[in-house]
Amino acid sequence: MVNYNGFLTEIATSRNTITTAEEKVNAKIIKLRNDLEEKIGAEKEHLAELEKNVSELALMNIDTDFKDKKTLEFPAGKISIKKSGSGSLVVIDEKVTIAKLKELNLNHAIKVEESIKKAIVKDMPNLEELGCELIPAENKVYIETYKMNLTSTGLS
């Protein structure tokens, strides 16, 4: 019989070494992130407020400042006003809208959805005739190791 336990011990040792190293790195990253967030948090708030103020001013003055051009260029940068995406359609009562579309012979604007119920079809004997193929499930190996503590003298 293959010495699977030897492999599992080696896998566990490798996983523990990686986990320990990642925990040390993550602790350093968290500390650094917290320090930086404290330092730049106020600046982020200030930046958001400035951008909000400029946006509001531009929208309030759209008819004057942006009458001829959608983009104004300055030595420090540029400000543009553009439409974002396309307008959204809100259907107030879908049944009424569908009825009216049918009445106006605009059936192409009505969605009709059909799909296969795979859970039912997969048990049918004539899959090939139906243009289907059943792909069998594959075997997959799952490896589980037990937590091992590293000590100065080895594993415990």
N, C-alpha and C positions, 0 to 999 in steps of 0.2 A: 504494500500500500504506500502511496505517495505520502511524504511527510508534510501534510497540509498544515499541521500545527506550527511547524517551522516557518512556513510562509506567512501564516496569520500573525505569528509573533513579530516577524520582520515588518509586515504591513502596519501592525499596531504601533510599533516603535517609530516607524516613519511618520505615521499620522500624528502621533503625540509630539514628535519633534517639530513638525510643521505647525501644529496648533499652538505650541508654546511660543514659537517665533512669531507667528501671526498675532498672538495676544499682546506680546511686547510691542510690536510695531503699531498695532491698533491703539494701544494705550498712549503711545507717543503722538500718534496722529490726532487723537481726541484732545489731548492737552494742547497741542499746537492750534487745532481748529478753534477751541474755546478761547485761547488767547487772542487769535486773530479776529474772531467774531466780536469780542469785546472792543477791540481797537477800531474796527471798521463799521460796527453797527450804526453808530451815530452818523457816519458819513453816508451810509446807504440810505438812511432816512432822509437826510438832507438832499441827496441826489433825487430820490423819488419825489420829494416836495417840489424841487426845481422843475423836473420834467412835467409834473402835473400842472404847475403854474404856466409853463410855456405852452403846453397843449391847450389849456383853457383860453389863454390869450389868443392863440392862433385861431381857434374855433370861433371865439367871439368876434374876431376881426377878419373872418374868411371873406366877406364881401368887399372889404377894402384892400387889405394887404395881399390877398391871394386871388384878386379879381382877374388879373392878367396871366399869372403864373401859378402853377401848383407847387413850385419849389422856389424858396428864397435862399440865396447863397450869401454867406458872410465870411469874413476872414477866419472866424472860429468854427465854422461848420455850416450846415444847411438845415432848413426846416421844410418839410413837405406835408401836404395834405392830400391823401388819396383815399378812394373808396376801399374798404376792406371786404373782400369776398363779394358775393352777390347777395341780393336781397333775399330774405326768407319768406316763404309762403306759410301763412297760418290758416289752416282749414278749420273753420269754426264748427261746422257740423258735417262730418264726413259722409253720412248717409244722404243728406240733402245735396251735397256737392256731387256725389256719384249719380244720384237720380237725375240731376240737372244735366250732367255730362252725357248720360244715356239719352235723355230727351233731345239733346242737341246733336245726337249721333257722333259724339266725340269719344267713342269707346277706346281709342288708342291711348287716351290719357288715364285709363283705369288699369291698375296693376292686377294681374292674375298670377298667383304663385302655385306651382306644383313641385313636389319633391318626392323622392323615394324614401319609404320607411325601411331603412336598412336592417333594423332588428327583425323585421318580419320577412323580408326578402332573403336574407342570408340562410334561412332554414328551408328554403324551397328546393326541390330536387332538380329543377330545370334551369339552373343558373346560367349555363352556357346559352341556352335558347333565349334567355332574357337579356343577354349581353352583359352578364356579370361574371365575376370570378371571386372565389373566396380564398383569401390568402391566410394560411394557417398562422396561429400565434407562434412566435419564436421562443426558444429557450433562452433565458438570460440568467447569468450568474450574479447573485447578490452576495457581497462580502460584508460580514459584520464582525467587528473586532471588539474585544472588551477593553475597557479603560485600563491602561497600565501606567504606573507611576515610575518615572525615571529617578533613580537614586545615584549617588556617587559611585556605588559598587555595581550598578547595573539595573535590571528590571526587578520590580517587586510585585 
